[in-house]
């Protein structure tokens, strides 16, 4: 008897507004999506010594996949337009 592994759930790239990655991550998690936002830790020298700072590895991008069966990618896949008709 052969057992087949469950199908892999694909990851999608989600483009966010500039410097709004954490906000988008929080909103998508509230809607039940699994979200991955890779961060870099950098040390910066200041007048008080060294401080640790975290930065987004890929600015404006996060990675999303559906957590529940039948969950749609529509909320983050459809481009939104502003009042003038331009893409946001």
Secondary structure, DSSP 8 states (H G I E B T S, - for coil): -----------EEEE--TT-HHHHHHHHHHTT-EEE--EEEEEEEETTEEEEEEEESSTTEEEEE--STT--SHHHHS--B-TTS-B-
